Amino acid sequence: MHEEGLVLAVVGAVELLLLASLSAVVFRRIRFPYTIGLVVVGVLLALAPEDLRALEPLRHIRLTPDVVLYIFVPTLIFPAAVRLDPRLLRENLAPILLLACPGVALSAAIVAGAVGAVTPLSWEAALLFGALIAATDPIAVVALFKEMKVPARLAVLVEGESLLNDAVALVLFSVVLTVAQSGAVGATPILQGAADFVLVSVGGLAVGAVLAMVYARMARLDESDPLVEIALSVVLAYSAFVVAHHYLHVSGIMAVVGAGLAGGALRRGRLETGTRASLEHYWSYAEFVANSSVFLYLGMRGNAFLHRLLDRTAPERSYIVAAILAVFIARLIAVTGFVRLSNRVVPIEPIGWRQQAVIIWGGGLRGALPMVMALSLPLDFEQRPLIVDMTAGVVLFTLLIQGTTVGRLIRAAEPR
């Protein structure tokens, strides 16, 4: 890298941290969700005049799909998995799995049917869109719910679902894309997809758990130095994702979840107070930087989408509105249906309608991961532009509308 490019990258990173810090102060003082506020800031930055040279280093930063996956996903997923309450997770595992597995498949089918009927998308393209948009985004959901300090059980339900459902969506997406490109239709791709889902999900969890055991043994070599604990936890988070996603071709997200759950369980009782505090402080800072980068990126990409939206005809804009409505209706049907099933057959405290409302509205956020899947479509895929714009429309709607209004629902769902 030439010196000029290196200076631009460094100054861009410094500007990002400065902007994130100032935004955090402002948004927390006006009691506005910080992560959602960063999306707004990103849009405003993108709207700023091109000749404003002070922003050139920040605009120089490009977050490609691979950067989001390999750099930011481990940082954001690992501490969220560590924080999950193991007892609450076990007690609520049935509704979480219902929402994360058949719930995602049902949502994908409903969205595909709706957009396939009212938009120009072919049925293969509609299924692709349904698959990539069906799963809630753990980056967006975890960030918002951590900031709002929701009740413990509700947090486990929503965050647990968002951490587990991406394996389903990714497998659905890859199976439908393969079918669309090859033209092979029938029972074989469906059965292969089901087998892939089991392999990808269970394999990812197993990779994370095995690496967590290695991490726990290594950490015992010197339990007096918090810096060693921090370094080893970073090694665990990133090695779990890379080994699973790149080398073994199983779910990297599930591997990071497995690493966080197993690593947290193995080390929770052995950490000294000072070491635990240092570890929490480090990961809080890492989450702050990663969230700032991802949500600013979403805002800046959202501006490009808004410019394209202005150039589209009224019928083309209606396709994006139809996608937003289809995603919401699918979420409503899946949550109410599977929560009602869970309430009837699982011997745990029923999930009330107030909590269901939060799960539907606040737990239905989409963010960086659907955009990553949409942008990963081959450039020569015939209906790629419309899929990307529909995805961007749903992401911006869920972040800017649902994300800013869920606070009242959360307060209404709190125990009285």
Secondary structure, DSSP 8 states (H G I E B T S, - for coil): --HHHHHHHHHHHHHHHHHHHHHHHHHHHTT--HHHHHHHHHHHHHHS-TT-GGGHHHHH----HHHIIIIIHHHHHHHHHHHS-HHHHHHTHHHHHHHHTHHHHHHHHHHHHHHHHHSS--HHHHHHHHHHHHS--HHHHHHHHHHHT--HHHHHHHHHHHHHTHHHHHHHHHHHHHHHHH---SHHHHHHHHHHHHHHHHHHHHHHHHHHHHHHHHHTT--S-HHHHHHHHHHHHHHHHHIIIIIS-S-HHHHHHHHHHHHHHHHTTT--HHHHHHHHHHHHHHHHHHHHHHHHHHHHHHHHHHHHHHHS-HHHHHHHHHHHHHHHHHHHHHHHHHHHHHHHHS-S----HHHHHHHHHTTT---HHHHHHHHTS-TT-TTHHHHHHHHHHHHHHIIIIIHHHHHHHHHHHS--
